[in-house]
Amino acid sequence: MSNFRIKTYVLGGVSTNCHLTFREGEKAAVIIDPADNADYLVSKCREFGVEPEAVLLTHAHFDHMLAADDIRKKFGCKLYVHMDDERMLNDPSLNLSGTLGTEQVSISADHLLRDGDVLHFLNLEWKVMATPGHTAGSVCYYLPEEEVLFSGDTLFAESLGRTDLPTGSMSAIVRSIAEKLLVLPDDIMVYPGHGDATTIGHEKQYNPVAAYVRKRGGQA
């Protein structure tokens, strides 16, 4: 049985899923989308006796990254984002920080990702899948060995991310989901940026993108 663990915490004004991942009994950890409560996440890291070696962003909207810089400074870890969301991370008018009573935030990543990159954390391969649509630089992180996908705001349980915010595109998100995500094995567990976890198999049956593709004879 795998000792890989995923702890999901719902944080912030728009109920963002922050995922703390680690191997039970080991010190290293990875945080995906640290939302807005660094103190809470630090306390959870201490509770499990882990220290993050990386903060991975699925995209650069404020609700996924407000705590990123504080976590980075606390643990000395590195921050990763796709290159096409670099400007958004730097620009409060694009990352929408300052809304919902939050402070305006402009930060820079330590590493810029590209589609197809493979990261190595927790003795696992983390495959970077560019899935533009919610933002131009949205990505999913796929861990084939653990049959896990962190989908950010691209794929939700029986839904998909909104595309009416800066750099969003409905046609792009439909292609991303149809051509990159719904072709994955059915048993893959999907941990989205908001809402409940799901599986690829479930989304092949019940996601509106899957229904749209079926209606078009398999074309996104």
Long-range contacts (C-beta under 8 A, 24 or more apart in sequence): 2-146, 4-122, 4-124, 4-146, 4-148, 5-48, 6-148, 6-191, 7-44, 7-48, 8-191, 8-197, 9-35, 9-40, 9-41, 9-44, 11-35, 11-36, 11-37, 11-40, 12-36, 12-37, 12-63, 12-66, 13-63, 13-100, 13-101, 13-102, 14-63, 14-100, 14-194, 15-194, 16-63, 16-64, 16-193, 16-194, 17-191, 17-192, 17-193, 17-194, 17-195, 19-150, 19-191, 20-44, 20-45, 20-48, 20-50, 20-52, 21-122, 22-48, 22-50, 22-122, 23-122, 23-123, 26-50, 26-122, 27-51, 28-52, 28-53, 28-121, 28-122, 29-53, 29-122, 30-54, 30-55, 30-56, 30-121, 30-122, 30-126, 31-55, 31-56, 31-71, 32-56, 32-57, 32-58, 32-141, 32-150, 32-191, 33-57, 33-58, 33-64, 33-65, 33-150, 33-152, 33-193, 34-64, 34-65, 34-66, 34-67, 34-68, 34-71, 35-63, 35-64, 35-66, 35-67, 36-62, 36-63, 36-66, 36-67, 36-102, 37-67, 38-67, 38-70, 38-71, 38-74, 41-67, 41-71, 42-71, 42-74, 45-75, 51-75, 51-77, 52-77, 53-77, 53-78, 53-121, 54-78, 54-79, 54-80, 54-119, 54-121, 55-79, 55-80, 56-80, 56-119, 56-126, 56-141, 56-150, 57-81, 57-82, 57-85, 57-89, 57-109, 58-138, 58-139, 58-140, 58-141, 58-150, 58-151, 58-152, 58-153, 58-154, 58-193, 59-85, 59-88, 59-134, 59-135, 59-137, 59-138, 59-139, 59-152, 59-153, 60-85, 60-86, 60-88, 60-89, 60-94, 60-95, 60-135, 60-137, 61-88, 61-95, 61-96, 61-135, 61-153, 61-165, 62-92, 62-95, 62-96, 62-97, 62-98, 62-99, 62-102, 62-105, 64-152, 64-153, 64-193, 65-89, 65-95, 65-105, 65-107, 66-97, 66-102, 66-103, 66-105, 68-107, 69-105, 69-107, 72-110, 78-110, 78-111, 79-107, 79-109, 79-110, 79-111, 80-109, 80-110, 80-111, 80-112, 80-113, 80-119, 81-109, 81-111, 81-112, 81-113, 81-137, 82-112, 82-113, 82-114, 82-128, 82-130, 82-137, 82-138, 82-139, 83-112, 83-113, 83-114, 83-137, 84-130, 84-132, 84-135, 84-136, 84-137, 84-167, 85-135, 85-136, 85-137, 85-138, 85-167, 86-112, 86-137, 88-135, 88-136, 88-137, 88-166, 88-167, 93-166, 94-166, 94-167, 96-165, 96-166, 113-139, 115-139, 129-180, 129-181, 130-176, 131-155, 131-173, 131-176, 131-177, 131-180, 131-181, 132-169, 132-172, 132-173, 132-176, 133-160, 133-161, 133-163, 133-168, 133-169, 133-170, 133-171, 133-172, 133-173, 133-174, 133-175, 133-176, 133-177, 134-161, 134-162, 134-163, 134-165, 134-168, 134-173, 135-165, 135-166, 135-167, 135-168, 136-167, 136-169, 137-167, 138-173, 138-176, 140-180, 140-181, 142-184, 142-188, 147-185, 147-187, 147-188, 147-189, 148-188, 148-189, 148-191, 149-181, 149-184, 149-188, 149-189, 149-190, 149-191, 149-200, 150-191, 151-181, 151-190, 151-191, 151-192, 151-193, 152-192, 152-193, 153-192, 153-193, 153-194, 154-181, 155-181, 155-190, 155-192, 155-203, 155-207, 156-192, 156-193, 156-194, 156-195, 156-198, 157-190, 157-192, 157-195, 157-196, 157-197, 157-198, 157-202, 157-203, 158-198, 158-202, 158-203, 158-206, 158-207, 158-208, 159-195, 159-207, 159-208, 160-207, 160-208, 160-209, 161-193, 174-209, 174-212, 174-220, 175-220, 177-207, 177-209, 178-209, 178-210, 178-212, 178-213, 178-220, 179-220, 182-207, 182-209, 182-210, 182-213
